[in-house]
Amino acid sequence: MSHVKKAVVLTSGGIDSTTAMAIAKHEGFEIFSLSFFYGQRHAFELEAAQKVADALGVTQHLVINIDLNKIGGSSLTDNIDVPKERDEQAMTREIPVTYVPARNTIFLSFALAWAEVLESSDIFIGVNAVDYSGYPDCRPEYIEAFERMANLATKAGVEGITKIRIKTPLIHLTKAQIIQKGMELGVDYAFTHSCYDPSPQGMACGECDSCFLRKKGFKEAGVKDPTKYI
């Protein structure tokens, strides 16, 4: 009897995490998708994450509540305006206020706990160090450090039951290359959501960093952007 390998895939319902999930599926993993309601102003993304999970036929989709509003410090979780209409140079000059303090560390910790329970050795995260807003927890050296820590911090790792691998298939790709890869794998990007500051109906603002990178990615990939912008 063949043993199907399981993967925990972090999903926000955006382009990157959706493409990472499609890659995991293509590689033959049974998918356990994990999203978070953390008090983000763009909680509409959770609807997108559910649609993506349904479309890609995941075994289980889990949404965990963490109230990061109590900590604040980001325009996604606090009363701080989301930056609009910034050019690419401004995005790479400094870490923007849309950075949520330690977000990927928090998310990966939950993914690690679930992976240990599932006896899964693979966690997929759609981080990207090319077309991104300069977040420190998207860099290869951060991922390597977390993977080392994960194998020191878990019973499964210490006892040699499973060696945890943090898989980042998109880390060196541009947004256009990510979209092209997804198209090859049959991803329907109409299900995805990227905007940091959507309307109450979930329409994208078209002006935040995330919308800018999305529009640029589709244009460079030569693919029509299915997003509804305000």
N, CA, C and O of each residue as an XYZ file, in Angstrom:
920
protein
N       0.847     -1.188      0.000
C       0.000      0.000      0.000
C       0.886      1.241      0.000
O       1.769      1.386      0.845
N       0.641      2.133     -0.954
C       1.496      3.320     -1.033
C       1.096      4.306      0.062
O      -0.084      4.503      0.353
N       2.098      4.904      0.646
C       1.856      5.847      1.732
C       1.837      7.253      1.142
O       2.852      7.730      0.634
N       0.688      7.913      1.209
C       0.582      9.272      0.661
C       1.258     10.239      1.622
O       0.981     10.229      2.821
N       2.139     11.066      1.095
C       2.816     12.044      1.954
C       1.908     13.251      2.164
O       1.241     13.715      1.240
N       1.898     13.748      3.393
C       1.036     14.872      3.757
C       1.855     16.155      3.813
O       3.031     16.148      4.174
N       1.204     17.257      3.446
C       1.855     18.564      3.572
C       0.887     19.551      4.196
O      -0.298     19.577      3.862
N       1.405     20.364      5.107
C       0.643     21.502      5.620
C       1.010     22.693      4.744
O       2.185     23.027      4.592
N      -0.010     23.329      4.170
C       0.231     24.470      3.276
C      -0.427     25.715      3.868
O      -1.641     25.750      4.067
N       0.382     26.730      4.145
C      -0.159     28.003      4.637
C      -0.836     28.715      3.472
O      -0.235     28.892      2.413
N      -2.083     29.122      3.669
C      -2.810     29.763      2.577
C      -3.511     31.036      3.033
O      -4.208     31.057      4.048
N      -3.307     32.104      2.249
C      -3.983     33.367      2.532
C      -5.040     33.644      1.478
O      -5.758     34.640      1.561
N      -5.140     32.765      0.486
C      -6.055     33.027     -0.617
C      -5.458     33.948     -1.668
O      -6.157     34.379     -2.584
N      -4.159     34.255     -1.542
C      -3.484     35.119     -2.515
C      -2.785     34.327     -3.609
O      -2.837     33.097     -3.636
N      -2.133     35.046     -4.507
C      -1.459     34.415     -5.649
C      -0.370     33.444     -5.193
O      -0.304     32.307     -5.662
N       0.483     33.902     -4.276
C       1.663     33.112     -3.914
C       1.290     31.815     -3.194
O       1.748     30.737     -3.573
N       0.463     31.921     -2.164
C       0.119     30.718     -1.401
C      -0.701     29.740     -2.244
O      -0.584     28.526     -2.076
N      -1.535     30.268     -3.154
C      -2.337     29.403     -4.026
C      -1.435     28.644     -4.990
O      -1.633     27.453     -5.229
N      -0.444     29.337     -5.541
C       0.490     28.683     -6.461
C       1.333     27.646     -5.709
O       1.593     26.559     -6.224
N       1.754     27.988     -4.495
C       2.523     27.028     -3.679
C       1.695     25.769     -3.408
O       2.219     24.656     -3.423
N       0.396     25.960     -3.159
C      -0.480     24.812     -2.904
C      -0.632     23.949     -4.158
O      -0.628     22.721     -4.081
N      -0.766     24.603     -5.309
C      -0.875     23.860     -6.574
C       0.399     23.050     -6.839
O       0.337     21.932     -7.351
N       1.553     23.628     -6.486
C       2.835     22.914     -6.647
C       2.881     21.701     -5.723
O       3.297     20.617     -6.132
N       2.450     21.888     -4.470
C       2.434     20.773     -3.507
C       1.541     19.644     -4.019
O       1.894     18.469     -3.925
N       0.389     20.012     -4.557
C      -0.537     19.005     -5.093
C       0.093     18.284     -6.282
O       0.009     17.061     -6.398
N       0.726     19.060     -7.162
C       1.393     18.506     -8.349
C       2.511     17.534     -7.943
O       2.791     16.563     -8.646
N       3.136     17.813     -6.806
C       4.222     16.942     -6.314
C       3.688     15.701     -5.595
O       4.461     14.887     -5.091
N       2.366     15.566     -5.553
C       1.766     14.348     -5.014
C       1.442     14.370     -3.534
O       1.170     13.322     -2.949
N       1.466     15.541     -2.916
C       1.148     15.641     -1.496
C      -0.360     15.643     -1.260
O      -1.130     16.157     -2.072
N      -0.762     15.062     -0.140
C      -2.118     15.235      0.372
C      -2.098     16.556      1.147
O      -1.257     16.755      2.023
N      -3.030     17.454      0.817
C      -2.938     18.825      1.312
C      -3.802     19.077      2.551
O      -4.987     18.746      2.582
N      -3.179     19.668      3.563
C      -3.869     20.169      4.756
C      -3.596     21.674      4.774
O      -2.481     22.108      5.067
N      -4.626     22.463      4.458
C      -4.392     23.911      4.307
C      -4.740     24.654      5.583
O      -5.680     24.306      6.296
N      -3.953     25.691      5.850
C      -4.046     26.401      7.124
C      -4.097     27.908      6.890
O      -3.194     28.492      6.290
N      -5.180     28.525      7.381
C      -5.344     29.985      7.288
C      -5.564     30.559      8.682
O      -5.830     29.831      9.638
N      -5.448     31.874      8.772
C      -5.593     32.541     10.071
C      -6.505     33.749      9.973
O      -6.378     34.575      9.070
N      -7.428     33.835     10.921
C      -8.133     35.099     11.132
C      -7.394     35.774     12.277
O      -7.551     35.391     13.436
N      -6.590     36.776     11.951
C      -5.742     37.396     12.983
C      -6.128     38.845     13.234
O      -5.344     39.620     13.780
N      -7.359     39.209     12.827
C      -7.812     40.580     13.012
C      -7.405     41.470     11.853
O      -7.450     42.695     11.961
N      -7.004     40.854     10.731
C      -6.567     41.623      9.567
C      -7.741     42.384      8.947
O      -8.862     41.880      8.880
N      -7.458     43.606      8.496
C      -8.526     44.423      7.894
C      -8.984     43.807      6.573
O     -10.096     44.082      6.121
N      -8.152     42.986      5.953
C      -8.530     42.342      4.698
C      -8.955     40.884      4.946
O      -8.531     39.965      4.246
N      -9.812     40.710      5.973
C     -10.263     39.351      6.327
C     -11.050     38.702      5.196
O     -11.308     37.499      5.224
N     -11.433     39.503      4.195
C     -12.078     38.955      3.002
C     -11.215     37.859      2.370
O     -11.724     36.976      1.680
N      -9.901     37.929      2.616
C      -8.995     36.922      2.035
C      -9.342     35.501      2.506
O      -9.022     34.527      1.825
N      -9.997     35.386      3.672
C     -10.342     34.050      4.173
C     -11.385     33.370      3.291
O     -11.377     32.147      3.152
N     -12.288     34.160      2.692
C     -13.244     33.585      1.733
C     -12.494     33.041      0.527
O     -12.802     31.962      0.021
N     -11.505     33.803      0.074
C     -10.680     33.366     -1.059
C      -9.925     32.078     -0.701
O      -9.845     31.154     -1.511
N      -9.377     32.027      0.511
C      -8.631     30.836      0.943
C      -9.521     29.594      0.940
O      -9.079     28.511      0.556
N     -10.772     29.753      1.368
C     -11.719     28.628      1.361
C     -12.018     28.182     -0.071
O     -12.061     26.985     -0.356
N     -12.224     29.151     -0.971
C     -12.500     28.824     -2.384
C     -11.324     28.078     -3.013
O     -11.506     27.117     -3.761
N     -10.116     28.540     -2.693
C      -8.905     27.900     -3.217
C      -8.796     26.464     -2.684
O      -8.501     25.532     -3.431
N      -9.040     26.309     -1.378
C      -8.978     24.977     -0.756
C      -9.979     24.026     -1.423
O      -9.659     22.869     -1.697
N     -11.194     24.528     -1.680
C     -12.222     23.709     -2.347
C     -11.786     23.354     -3.771
O     -11.912     22.209     -4.204
N     -11.271     24.354     -4.489
C     -10.886     24.146     -5.892
C      -9.744     23.143     -6.027
O      -9.691     22.376     -6.989
N      -8.827     23.155     -5.053
C      -7.664     22.263     -5.137
C      -7.879     20.950     -4.380
O      -6.972     20.123     -4.284
N      -9.085     20.773     -3.849
C      -9.439     19.481     -3.238
C      -8.591     19.093     -2.051
O      -8.080     17.975     -1.990
N      -8.434     20.013     -1.094
C      -7.619     19.694      0.082
C      -8.357     18.695      0.982
O      -9.585     18.609      0.957
N      -7.596     17.953      1.764
C      -8.190     16.984      2.695
C      -8.868     17.688      3.852
O      -9.953     17.296      4.283
N      -8.217     18.740      4.358
C      -8.783     19.505      5.464
C      -8.303     20.947      5.387
O      -7.125     21.209      5.147
N      -9.228     21.875      5.593
C      -8.865     23.302      5.614
C      -9.201     23.840      7.004
O     -10.343     23.767      7.458
N      -8.189     24.376      7.659
C      -8.338     24.819      9.044
C      -8.130     26.332      9.108
O      -7.178     26.859      8.533
N      -9.026     27.024      9.812
C      -8.845     28.458     10.055
C      -8.676     28.642     11.559
O      -9.543     28.250     12.340
N      -7.567     29.234     11.957
C      -7.273     29.432     13.377
C      -7.378     30.925     13.701
O      -6.893     31.769     12.948
N      -8.012     31.233     14.823
C      -8.161     32.626     15.253
C      -7.017     33.020     16.192
O      -6.763     32.360     17.199
N      -6.335     34.109     15.836
C      -5.316     34.691     16.726
C      -5.574     36.188     16.711
O      -5.609     36.789     15.637
N      -5.750     36.790     17.844
C      -6.084     38.208     17.876
C      -4.816     39.065     17.928
O      -4.330     39.409     19.006
N      -4.289     39.402     16.746
C      -3.091     40.238     16.702
C      -3.420     41.720     16.808
O      -2.513     42.549     16.874
N      -4.727     42.070     16.825
C      -5.118     43.472     17.067
C      -4.627     43.946     18.426
O      -4.286     45.116     18.598
N      -4.592     43.032     19.388
C      -4.154     43.398     20.745
C      -2.700     43.867     20.749
O      -2.294     44.677     21.582
N      -1.926     43.336     19.794
C      -0.517     43.728     19.688
C      -0.376     44.931     18.765
O       0.371     45.865     19.052
N      -1.118     44.895     17.633
C      -1.084     46.025     16.691
C       0.257     46.180     16.001
O       0.960     45.203     15.743
N       0.603     47.442     15.704
C       1.909     47.730     15.106
C       1.982     47.554     13.603
O       3.062     47.649     13.019
N       0.838     47.297     12.964
C       0.804     47.135     11.508
C      -0.464     47.773     10.981
O      -1.483     47.797     11.670
N      -0.409     48.294      9.757
C      -1.624     48.881      9.184
C      -2.663     47.816      8.845
O      -3.804     48.151      8.524
N      -2.286     46.538      8.911
C      -3.265     45.468      8.657
C      -4.023     45.081      9.926
O      -5.093     44.477      9.855
N      -3.462     45.431     11.090
C      -4.085     45.010     12.350
C      -4.330     46.174     13.313
O      -4.761     45.958     14.445
N      -4.063     47.383     12.879
C      -4.123     48.532     13.786
C      -4.747     49.720     13.054
O      -5.000     49.647     11.852
N      -4.996     50.811     13.777
C      -5.561     52.015     13.170
C      -4.481     52.845     12.479
O      -4.207     53.981     12.866
N      -3.882     52.261     11.463
C      -2.818     52.929     10.708
C      -3.219     52.802      9.236
O      -3.641     51.730      8.801
N      -3.092     53.876      8.477
C      -3.497     53.820      7.065
C      -2.592     52.897      6.256
O      -1.378     52.849      6.458
N      -3.219     52.165      5.333
C      -2.467     51.341      4.380
C      -1.852     52.281      3.337
O      -2.566     53.098      2.755
N      -0.536     52.178      3.091
C       0.083     53.057      2.084
C      -0.520     52.805      0.698
O      -0.782     51.664      0.317
N      -0.733     53.891     -0.041
C      -1.316     53.785     -1.391
C      -0.428     54.482     -2.413
O       0.312     55.417     -2.104
N      -0.534     53.988     -3.642
C       0.114     54.595     -4.818
C       1.611     54.821     -4.630
O       2.144     55.858     -5.026
N       2.280     53.850     -4.026
C       3.742     53.952     -3.884
C       4.402     53.337     -5.120
O       3.877     52.392     -5.709
N       5.553     53.881     -5.504
C       6.254     53.254     -6.623
C       7.151     52.133     -6.091
O       7.308     51.940     -4.886
N       7.733     51.405     -7.050
C       8.511     50.220     -6.672
C       9.716     50.573     -5.807
O      10.071     49.831     -4.892
N      10.340     51.707     -6.103
C      11.506     52.133     -5.307
C      11.125     52.356     -3.850
O      11.849     51.956     -2.937
N       9.977     53.003     -3.644
C       9.518     53.272     -2.275
C       9.257     51.964     -1.534
O       9.486     51.871     -0.328
N       8.774     50.950     -2.264
C       8.467     49.662     -1.629
C       9.713     48.959     -1.117
O       9.684     48.288     -0.086
N      10.813     49.123     -1.853
C      12.025     48.381     -1.472
C      12.941     49.188     -0.547
O      13.934     48.667     -0.041
N      12.599     50.471     -0.330
C      13.480     51.335      0.459
C      13.461     50.982      1.943
O      14.492     51.035      2.614
N      12.284     50.623      2.449
C      12.182     50.325      3.885
C      11.065     49.311      4.106
O      10.237     49.071      3.226
N      11.059     48.724      5.294
C      10.010     47.762      5.627
C       8.724     48.553      5.866
O       8.694     49.420      6.739
N       7.661     48.271      5.108
C       6.456     49.108      5.188
C       5.593     48.809      6.413
O       5.790     47.806      7.100
N       4.634     49.700      6.671
C       3.752     49.532      7.839
C       2.751     48.390      7.658
O       2.031     48.043      8.594
N       2.702     47.802      6.450
C       1.845     46.622      6.263
C       2.514     45.362      6.811
O       1.882     44.310      6.902
N       3.792     45.470      7.176
C       4.469     44.338      7.830
C       3.800     44.078      9.179
O       3.676     44.980     10.008
N       3.372     42.834      9.385
C       2.759     42.436     10.661
C       3.859     41.805     11.515
O       4.436     40.794     11.112
N       4.165     42.378     12.689
C       5.290     41.896     13.485
C       5.276     40.370     13.692
O       4.334     39.794     14.236
N       6.365     39.754     13.230
C       6.619     38.312     13.428
C       5.545     37.392     12.833
O       5.403     36.247     13.263
N       4.785     37.893     11.838
C       3.639     37.119     11.336
C       4.017     35.721     10.825
O       3.383     34.734     11.199
N       5.045     35.637      9.975
C       5.362     34.309      9.435
C       5.879     33.361     10.509
O       5.669     32.151     10.422
N       6.556     33.905     11.525
C       7.016     33.059     12.639
C       5.816     32.497     13.405
O       5.798     31.326     13.782
N       4.815     33.357     13.627
C       3.595     32.915     14.313
C       2.881     31.858     13.479
O       2.501     30.806     13.995
N       2.700     32.138     12.190
C       1.981     31.203     11.304
C       2.725     29.875     11.166
O       2.120     28.806     11.236
N       4.033     29.953     10.972
C       4.812     28.717     10.803
C       4.818     27.872     12.079
O       4.895     26.645     12.017
N       4.736     28.540     13.239
C       4.685     27.792     14.507
C       3.415     26.941     14.589
O       3.458     25.788     15.019
N       2.285     27.522     14.170
C       1.036     26.757     14.140
C       1.113     25.630     13.109
O       0.663     24.513     13.363
N       1.685     25.936     11.951
C       1.835     24.915     10.901
C       2.719     23.775     11.397
O       2.467     22.606     11.104
N       3.752     24.129     12.148
C       4.670     23.128     12.707
C       3.941     22.203     13.683
O       4.131     20.987     13.664
N       3.107     22.798     14.533
C       2.346     21.995     15.497
C       1.423     21.017     14.772
O       1.338     19.845     15.138
N       0.735     21.510     13.742
C      -0.199     20.646     13.005
C       0.554     19.557     12.238
O       0.125     18.404     12.189
N       1.694     19.947     11.638
C       2.499     18.971     10.891
C       2.950     17.838     11.812
O       2.961     16.673     11.414
N       3.322     18.187     13.044
C       3.787     17.152     13.981
C       2.650     16.183     14.308
O       2.866     14.973     14.366
N       1.451     16.703     14.519
C       0.292     15.854     14.823
C      -0.052     14.965     13.619
O      -0.408     13.798     13.782
N       0.056     15.526     12.422
C      -0.273     14.774     11.197
C       0.845     13.810     10.782
O       0.679     13.009      9.862
N       1.993     13.901     11.483
C       3.201     13.156     11.100
C       3.614     13.513      9.671
O       3.989     12.658      8.869
N       3.527     14.803      9.394
C       3.939     15.331      8.091
C       5.297     15.982      8.253
O       5.560     16.639      9.260
N       6.165     15.802      7.261
C       7.477     16.447      7.379
C       7.597     17.677      6.488
O       8.653     18.307      6.439
N       6.517     18.025      5.781
C       6.622     19.119      4.811
C       5.615     20.236      5.080
O       4.411     19.999      5.181
N       6.136     21.456      5.193
C       5.303     22.651      5.335
C       5.617     23.559      4.141
O       6.770     23.923      3.909
N       4.580     23.914      3.395
C       4.756     24.810      2.244
C       4.321     26.223      2.629
O       3.274     26.422      3.245
N       5.139     27.187      2.257
C       4.789     28.593      2.477
C       5.171     29.361      1.213
O       6.254     29.166      0.662
N       4.264     30.243      0.754
C       4.470     30.932     -0.517
C       5.295     32.189     -0.413
O       5.028     33.152     -1.131
N       6.295     32.216      0.461
C       7.105     33.429      0.584
C       7.926     33.651     -0.680
O       8.255     32.715     -1.410
N       8.242     34.906     -0.911
C       8.901     35.290     -2.143
C       9.839     36.459     -1.835
O       9.433     37.448     -1.225
N      11.083     36.334     -2.260
C      12.082     37.362     -1.931
C      12.437     38.238     -3.133
O      13.447     38.941     -3.110
N      11.608     38.198     -4.187
C      11.876     39.023     -5.369
C      10.854     40.153     -5.443
O      11.174     41.290     -5.096
N       9.619     39.861     -5.892
C       8.569     40.885     -5.954
C       7.778     40.863     -4.656
O       6.741     40.205     -4.571
N       8.251     41.566     -3.663
C       7.559     41.574     -2.372
C       7.822     42.916     -1.715
O       8.610     43.715     -2.221
N       7.167     43.167     -0.594
C       7.265     44.506      0.012
C       8.398     44.657      1.015
O       8.336     45.537      1.874
N       9.418     43.836      0.934
C      10.579     44.012      1.802
C      10.421     43.429      3.194
O      11.072     43.891      4.132
N       9.560     42.413      3.350
C       9.350     41.827      4.679
C      10.535     40.946      5.077
O      10.995     40.132      4.277
N      11.031     41.103      6.307
C      12.208     40.321      6.719
C      11.927     38.823      6.829
O      12.838     38.005      6.703
N      10.655     38.464      7.067
C      10.336     37.034      7.256
C       9.941     36.353      5.942
O       9.205     35.366      5.942
N      10.441     36.896      4.817
C      10.265     36.261      3.510
C      11.611     35.871      2.907
O      11.672     35.395      1.773
N      12.681     36.072      3.657
C      14.023     35.849      3.101
C      14.493     34.404      3.313
O      14.112     33.766      4.294
N      15.327     33.887      2.384
C      15.824     32.504      2.497
C      16.517     32.221      3.823
O      16.352     31.140      4.389
N      17.304     33.196      4.332
C      18.050     32.929      5.579
C      17.107     32.788      6.782
O      17.401     32.065      7.733
N      15.969     33.492      6.721
C      14.967     33.337      7.783
C      14.351     31.935      7.726
O      14.210     31.270      8.752
N      13.992     31.500      6.533
C      13.362     30.176      6.364
C      14.313     29.064      6.825
O      13.905     28.122      7.504
N      15.587     29.193      6.441
C      16.593     28.189      6.861
C      16.698     28.134      8.387
O      16.781     27.056      8.975
N      16.693     29.304      9.015
C      16.802     29.362     10.477
C      15.571     28.742     11.137
O      15.689     28.031     12.135
N      14.384     29.015     10.576
C      13.165     28.437     11.162
C      13.177     26.914     11.013
O      12.776     26.196     11.929
N      13.628     26.431      9.880
C      13.680     24.971      9.665
C      14.622     24.303     10.676
O      14.314     23.246     11.227
N      15.765     24.938     10.904
C      16.694     24.405     11.919
C      16.021     24.355     13.283
O      16.083     23.346     13.986
N      15.381     25.455     13.644
C      14.688     25.551     14.928
C      13.582     24.491     15.030
O      13.411     23.861     16.074
N      12.839     24.303     13.942
C      11.711     23.358     13.939
C      12.169     21.947     14.290
O      11.474     21.219     15.000
N      13.336     21.568     13.790
C      13.835     20.218     14.063
C      14.430     20.075     15.458
O      14.610     18.963     15.953
N      14.737     21.216     16.096
C      15.187     21.194     17.492
C      14.008     21.244     18.455
O      14.113     20.800     19.599
N      12.884     21.787     17.987
C      11.780     22.128     18.894
C      10.672     21.094     18.976
O       9.778     21.216     19.813
N      10.712     20.073     18.119
C       9.601     19.117     18.087
C      10.044     17.737     18.545
O      11.188     17.327     18.344
N       9.120     17.044     19.156
C       9.355     15.647     19.558
C       9.706     14.816     18.325
O      10.631     14.004     18.342
N       8.929     15.046     17.237
C       9.155     14.282     16.003
C      10.560     14.510     15.458
O      11.207     13.585     14.968
N      11.028     15.772     15.551
C      12.361     16.090     15.052
C      13.461     15.508     15.920
O      14.431     14.947     15.410
N      13.313     15.641     17.228
C      14.340     15.167     18.172
C      14.448     13.638     18.155
O      15.542     13.079     18.223
N      13.290     12.978     18.062
C      13.294     11.506     18.056
C      13.586     10.930     16.672
O      13.662      9.714     16.498
N      13.749     11.817     15.692
C      14.074     11.348     14.344
C      12.896     10.702     13.623
O      13.090      9.985     12.641
N      11.660     10.952     14.108
C      10.473     10.382     13.459
C      10.256     11.061     12.107
O      10.073     10.395     11.088
N      10.278     12.384     12.114
C      10.180     13.142     10.866
C      11.146     14.304     10.917
O      11.296     14.967     11.943
N      11.800     14.542      9.787
C      12.637     15.744      9.675
C      11.780     16.796      8.989
O      11.351     16.610      7.850
N      11.535     17.884      9.675
C      10.680     18.944      9.125
C      11.418     19.702      8.027
O      12.566     20.112      8.194
N      10.727     19.877      6.895
C      11.263     20.697      5.798
C      10.293     21.842      5.541
O       9.095     21.621      5.363
N      10.810     23.058      5.521
C       9.991     24.220      5.160
C      10.224     24.451      3.668
O      11.316     24.842      3.255
N       9.199     24.207      2.873
C       9.349     24.259      1.416
C       8.861     25.603      0.883
O       7.737     26.025      1.155
N       9.719     26.261      0.126
C       9.429     27.604     -0.404
C       9.657     27.593     -1.917
O      10.647     28.144     -2.398
N       8.747     26.970     -2.668
C       8.992     26.804     -4.105
C       9.024     28.106     -4.904
O       9.457     28.109     -6.056
N       8.567     29.221     -4.303
C       8.468     30.483     -5.051
C       9.521     31.506     -4.656
O       9.532     32.619     -5.182
N      10.396     31.145     -3.747
C      11.202     32.172     -3.072
C      12.078     32.990     -4.015
O      12.368     34.154     -3.737
N      12.508     32.384     -5.141
C      13.384     33.117     -6.062
C      12.680     33.507     -7.365
O      13.343     33.861     -8.340
N      11.348     33.447     -7.390
C      10.599     33.771     -8.613
C      10.016     35.177     -8.557
O       9.705     35.687     -7.480
N       9.871     35.796     -9.719
C       9.152     37.075     -9.788
C       7.654     36.771     -9.744
O       7.242     35.623     -9.911
N       6.848     37.804     -9.518
C       5.393     37.610     -9.486
C       4.907     37.066    -10.839
O       4.029     36.204    -10.885
N       5.480     37.571    -11.929
C       5.087     37.099    -13.264
C       5.415     35.609    -13.433
O       4.608     34.853    -13.975
N       6.588     35.194    -12.974
C       6.972     33.779    -13.073
C       6.063     32.896    -12.216
O       5.740     31.771    -12.596
N       5.651     33.421    -11.050
C       4.739     32.677    -10.169
C       3.400     32.460    -10.884
O       2.848     31.361    -10.867
N       2.886     33.528    -11.515
C       1.609     33.437    -12.227
C       1.721     32.463    -13.406
O       0.819     31.659    -13.642
N       2.829     32.543    -14.137
C       3.027     31.623    -15.275
C       3.068     30.170    -14.796
O       2.498     29.283    -15.432
N       3.744     29.938    -13.676
C       3.822     28.591    -13.099
C       2.419     28.098    -12.725
O       2.060     26.954    -13.001
N       1.631     28.979    -12.092
C       0.269     28.627    -11.715
C      -0.599     28.308    -12.917
O      -1.393     27.368    -12.886
N      -0.449     29.093    -13.983
C      -1.223     28.843    -15.209
C      -0.897     27.464    -15.785
O      -1.782     26.748    -16.253
N       0.389     27.105    -15.742
C       0.813     25.767    -16.219
C       0.119     24.662    -15.410
O      -0.191     23.594    -15.938
N      -0.119     24.937    -14.125
C      -0.721     23.935    -13.235
C      -2.250     24.051    -13.186
O      -2.907     23.351    -12.416
N      -2.808     24.944    -14.016
C      -4.266     25.065    -14.105
C      -4.910     25.851    -12.967
O      -6.087     25.650    -12.669
N      -4.158     26.736    -12.331
C      -4.717     27.545    -11.244
C      -5.698     28.574    -11.803
O      -5.412     29.241    -12.797
N      -6.856     28.695    -11.155
C      -7.813     29.741    -11.512
C      -7.611     30.907    -10.550
O      -8.068     30.855     -9.408
N      -6.931     31.954    -11.003
C      -6.616     33.079    -10.121
C      -7.825     33.963     -9.822
O      -7.735     34.891     -9.018
N      -8.957     33.675    -10.468
C     -10.189     34.426    -10.160
C     -10.628     34.178     -8.717
O     -11.322     35.006     -8.127
N     -10.227     33.045     -8.151
C     -10.579     32.730     -6.754
C      -9.739     33.517     -5.761
O     -10.115     33.644     -4.595
N      -8.597     34.050     -6.211
C      -7.620     34.608     -5.271
C      -7.899     36.072     -4.957
O      -8.597     36.767     -5.695
N      -7.334     36.517     -3.843
C      -7.523     37.892     -3.374
C      -6.186     38.403     -2.841
O      -5.511     37.709     -2.081
N      -5.808     39.616     -3.240
C      -4.511     40.156     -2.824
C      -4.590     41.449     -2.028
O      -3.681     41.748     -1.253
N      -5.653     42.221     -2.200
C      -5.707     43.595     -1.685
C      -5.627     43.689     -0.157
O      -6.237     42.896      0.560
N      -4.860     44.675      0.323
C      -4.730     44.929      1.761
C      -5.878     45.765      2.322
O      -6.123     45.766      3.529
N      -6.578     46.473      1.442
C      -7.591     47.417      1.922
C      -8.845     47.351      1.042
O      -9.218     48.350      0.428
N      -9.501     46.179      0.976
C     -10.638     46.029      0.074
C     -11.879     46.768      0.567
O     -11.980     47.145      1.734
N     -12.820     46.964     -0.356
C     -14.110     47.555      0.010
C     -14.889     46.546      0.851
O     -14.518     45.373      0.895
N     -15.971     46.981      1.526
C     -16.770     46.035      2.316
C     -17.306     44.868      1.469
O     -17.604     43.796      1.995
N     -17.421     45.089      0.163
C     -17.888     44.026     -0.733
C     -16.741     43.127     -1.204
O     -16.958     42.159     -1.931
N     -15.513     43.463     -0.777
C     -14.365     42.639     -1.143
C     -13.692     43.033     -2.445
O     -12.862     42.288     -2.966
N     -14.048     44.215     -2.984
C     -13.381     44.656     -4.211
C     -12.012     45.251     -3.881
O     -11.848     45.935     -2.871
N     -11.041     44.983     -4.743
C      -9.664     45.424     -4.499
C      -9.522     46.930     -4.721
O     -10.144     47.496     -5.620
N      -8.689     47.577     -3.885
C      -8.532     49.037     -3.969
C      -7.750     49.454     -5.213
O      -7.960     50.543     -5.747
N      -6.837     48.577     -5.676
C      -6.048     48.881     -6.866
C      -4.868     49.799     -6.617
O      -4.123     50.108     -7.547
N      -4.680     50.251     -5.353
C      -3.647     51.257     -5.077
C      -2.625     50.847     -4.010
O      -1.577     51.481     -3.890
N      -2.915     49.797     -3.237
C      -1.954     49.376     -2.198
C      -0.793     48.608     -2.846
O      -0.852     48.250     -4.023
N       0.262     48.362     -2.057
C       1.440     47.654     -2.592
C       1.045     46.302     -3.174
O       1.540     45.909     -4.230
N       0.166     45.601     -2.496
C      -0.213     44.256     -2.918
C      -0.956     44.279     -4.257
O      -0.718     43.434     -5.120
N      -1.859     45.255     -4.424
C      -2.563     45.415     -5.706
C      -1.581     45.786     -6.816
O      -1.676     45.282     -7.935
N      -0.630     46.681     -6.493
C       0.377     47.104     -7.475
C       1.175     45.897     -7.968
O       1.352     45.713     -9.173
N       1.656     45.074     -7.028
C       2.475     43.913     -7.402
C       1.654     42.881     -8.176
O       2.165     42.211     -9.074
N       0.367     42.762     -7.812
C      -0.521     41.827     -8.520
C      -0.715     42.274     -9.978
O      -0.549     41.487    -10.909
N      -1.070     43.562    -10.152
C      -1.316     44.085    -11.505
C      -0.057     43.965    -12.370
O      -0.113     43.562    -13.532
N       1.086     44.330    -11.763
C       2.373     44.259    -12.473
C       2.686     42.806    -12.874
O       3.147     42.544    -13.985
N       2.427     41.874    -11.951
C       2.705     40.461    -12.213
C       1.888     39.913    -13.377
O       2.428     39.242    -14.257
N       0.588     40.198    -13.383
C      -0.267     39.717    -14.476
C       0.145     40.346    -15.814
O       0.167     39.675    -16.846
N       0.471     41.650    -15.780
C       0.861     42.348    -17.009
C       2.133     41.729    -17.582
O       2.213     41.451    -18.778
N       3.131     41.514    -16.713
C       4.413     40.953    -17.175
C       4.279     39.489    -17.597
O       5.032     39.006    -18.442
N       3.309     38.791    -16.999
C       3.095     37.387    -17.367
C       2.289     37.269    -18.665
O       2.202     36.195    -19.259
N       1.700     38.394    -19.095
C       0.870     38.361    -20.294
C      -0.440     37.634    -20.072
O      -0.994     37.020    -20.984
N      -0.929     37.716    -18.830
C      -2.168     37.022    -18.452
C      -3.172     38.073    -17.975
O      -2.805     39.026    -17.287
N      -4.436     37.891    -18.347
C      -5.466     38.852    -17.922
C      -5.694     38.720    -16.415
O      -5.882     37.617    -15.902
N      -5.675     39.849    -15.717
C      -5.926     39.869    -14.266
C      -7.438     39.774    -14.035
O      -8.182     40.660    -14.458
N      -7.902     38.704    -13.367
C      -9.343     38.538    -13.166
C      -9.931     39.351    -12.000
O     -11.119     39.241    -11.696
N      -9.091     40.164    -11.354
C      -9.514     40.900    -10.162
C     -10.538     41.989    -10.479
O     -10.446     42.667    -11.502
N     -11.531     42.149     -9.569
C     -12.441     43.294     -9.659
C     -11.864     44.425     -8.791
O     -11.808     44.315     -7.566
N     -11.441     45.502     -9.445
C     -10.909     46.665     -8.719
C     -11.990     47.725     -8.581
O     -12.890     47.814     -9.416
N     -11.903     48.525     -7.532
C     -12.873     49.601     -7.322
C     -12.775     50.597     -8.470
O     -13.507     51.587     -8.493
